[in-house]
Amino acid sequence: MQKTYKTRPYADRQSHRMSTHDADPAAAPVRFDTKIAVLLREDLETWQRLNVTAFLVSGLGAQIPEVIGEPYEDADAVGYLPMFRQPVLVFEGTKETLTNAHTRVLSRALPRALFTSDLFATGNDRDNRAAVRAVPTAGLDLVGLAVYGPRNAVDKVLKGARMHP
């Protein structure tokens, strides 16, 4: 059985603003003083971008409990795991941009996670850690970097990167 989804005629559409103000006039927009960002090397395949992003943000969530929100629950009281309490911004850049960002994140001592090209050839955490440990910091072939910290500090780390399309 094929399902077809069609847009209703314009006169039948209902427009709703995507704002928490409509639901609760007392609610103010949430602005975070911190930022979670992922920087990906621009030459990655789509599957690699997704894989690297997932691995990188898992590191932040595991080590920085304040980035995790409360558990979710649907209307039928079915529970779901908590997620980040704030958006994750994804950027891309050249290999040089990634190397410069890595240098800056280290100099600012911000919480970070990295993914190197060697990790595409491994299949488990033990081998991943061994692959990173085998290469000096300056020789790491970075394909991804995640960083968490004050907004302005993260912005300085990501200088030269652009938002992922």
C-alpha positions in Angstrom: 0.0 0.0 0.0 1.5 3.3 -1.0 0.9 6.4 1.1 1.0 9.8 -0.6 1.4 12.9 1.4 -0.1 16.0 -0.2 0.0 19.6 0.9 -3.5 20.9 1.7 -4.9 23.8 -0.3 -3.6 27.1 1.0 -7.0 28.1 2.4 -7.1 24.9 4.5 -3.7 25.4 6.1 -3.3 26.6 9.6 -0.2 28.6 10.4 1.4 28.3 13.8 4.2 30.3 15.1 7.1 28.3 16.4 7.5 30.1 19.7 7.2 29.2 23.3 5.6 32.6 23.9 2.3 31.3 22.4 2.1 28.3 24.7 3.1 30.2 27.8 3.2 34.0 27.7 5.4 34.1 30.9 8.1 31.9 29.2 11.1 33.9 28.0 13.4 32.7 25.2 16.2 30.5 26.5 19.7 31.8 25.7 22.7 29.8 26.7 26.0 31.2 28.0 27.7 28.1 26.7 28.0 26.5 23.3 28.4 22.9 22.1 30.0 22.8 18.7 31.3 20.2 16.3 33.9 21.0 13.6 34.1 18.6 10.7 36.7 18.4 7.9 35.0 19.5 4.7 36.2 16.5 2.6 34.3 13.8 4.6 31.7 11.6 3.0 28.1 12.0 4.3 28.2 8.8 6.3 31.5 9.9 7.8 30.1 13.3 8.9 27.2 11.6 10.7 29.4 9.0 12.3 32.1 11.5 13.4 29.4 13.9 14.8 27.8 11.1 16.8 31.0 9.9 18.3 32.3 13.4 19.2 29.2 14.5 21.0 29.0 11.3 23.0 32.3 12.3 24.6 31.0 15.6 25.7 27.8 14.1 27.2 29.7 11.5 29.1 32.2 13.9 30.7 30.1 17.1 31.2 26.9 16.2 33.0 25.6 19.8 32.9 25.1 19.6 29.2 22.5 16.8 29.6 18.8 17.8 30.1 16.0 15.9 31.8 14.5 12.6 30.5 11.6 12.9 28.0 8.2 11.4 28.3 5.4 11.3 25.8 1.7 11.7 26.4 1.3 8.0 27.2 4.0 8.2 29.9 6.5 6.3 27.9 10.0 7.4 29.0 12.9 8.3 26.8 16.6 9.1 27.5 17.6 12.7 28.2 19.4 14.6 25.5 21.5 17.7 25.4 19.9 20.7 27.0 21.0 23.0 24.2 21.6 22.9 20.5 24.7 21.4 18.9 26.1 23.6 16.2 27.9 21.8 13.4 30.6 23.6 11.4 33.0 22.5 8.6 36.4 23.7 7.5 39.6 22.7 5.8 42.2 20.5 7.3 44.1 23.7 8.2 41.1 25.2 9.9 40.7 22.0 11.9 44.4 22.0 12.9 44.2 25.7 14.0 41.0 25.0 16.0 42.7 22.1 17.7 45.7 24.3 18.7 43.3 27.0 20.0 41.1 24.6 22.0 44.2 23.1 23.6 45.6 26.6 24.5 42.2 27.5 26.1 41.9 24.2 28.0 38.3 23.8 26.9 36.6 20.4 27.1 37.0 18.7 23.8 36.7 15.4 21.9 38.6 14.5 18.7 38.2 12.1 15.8 41.1 11.2 13.6 41.1 9.5 10.2 42.7 6.4 11.8 39.5 5.8 13.7 37.7 4.9 10.5 39.8 1.7 10.4 39.0 0.5 13.9 35.9 -1.1 15.3 35.9 -0.6 19.0 36.8 1.9 21.8 40.0 0.1 22.8 41.4 0.2 19.3 40.2 3.8 18.9 42.1 4.9 22.0 45.2 3.0 20.9 45.1 4.7 17.5 45.0 8.2 19.0 47.7 7.3 21.6 50.1 6.1 18.9 50.3 9.6 17.3 51.9 12.8 18.7 49.5 15.7 19.1 51.1 17.7 16.2 50.8 14.6 13.9 47.1 13.8 14.5 45.1 13.6 11.2 42.0 15.3 12.5 38.7 14.9 10.8 36.5 16.2 13.6 36.6 18.1 16.8 33.9 18.8 19.4 34.2 21.6 22.0 32.1 22.9 24.9 32.6 26.1 26.8 31.6 29.8 27.1 30.1 31.1 23.8 32.9 33.6 23.1 35.7 31.1 23.8 34.1 28.5 21.5 33.6 31.1 18.8 37.4 32.0 19.0 38.3 28.3 18.7 36.2 28.0 15.6 37.5 31.1 13.9 37.6 30.5 10.1 35.1 27.6 10.2 31.7 28.0 8.5 28.3 26.5 9.4 27.7 23.1 8.0 25.3 23.3 5.0 
